[in-house]
Amino acid sequence: MKILINLDALADSSHRHGLRNESFDDFYAAQVDDEPNQIFVRMLEQLGEAYELIVYTTMSEDYRLQVESWLMEHNILADDVLMRQQGDYSKNYQCALDMINGISNIEFVIENDIRVIEELRGDGHFVIEAS
C-alpha cells in the first residue's frame, strides 16, 4: 500500500510566497530554504516501514536534484518522487490529479489544495488535509 504526500504539505513554503508573482524560477529555487512540516515528517517516520512513500510535486523535473537533496537533508525517505514533466503547462491541481490517478493501491493522500482534495475524496480516496 502507498502513502502519497504533496511536497507543499510536507514543507513550509510560506517564506517564498511573495516570489510567486515575480518569477517561478526564483520561487522554486527558494524551495531549498523551506522548513519541513514536523507533524508529517514524524508521521511518515512511523509509517514508512509499513507503506511505500511517494512524494509528489507540481515542480518541474528541472528541480529534481534540488527536491531530492531537500528530502535527504531532512531525512525523508521517499520511495519515489513524482514531478511535473517538462513541457506540461497544465494547472497545478490538474497536474497533481494526473499524477495521482496513475497510481494504484493508495492507502491515503496528504494534500493541501482543496480542489485536489475534493476531487480525490469524490473518487473515494481517504485524504488528510494539510494546511
Secondary structure, DSSP 8 states (H G I E B T S, - for coil): -EEEEEHHHHEE-GGGGGGTTT-HHHHHHGGGG-EE-HHHHHHHHHHTTTSEEEEEEEEEGGGHHHHHHHHHHTT---SEEEEE-TT--S-HHHHHHHHHHT--SEEEEEE--HHHHHHHHHTT--EEE--
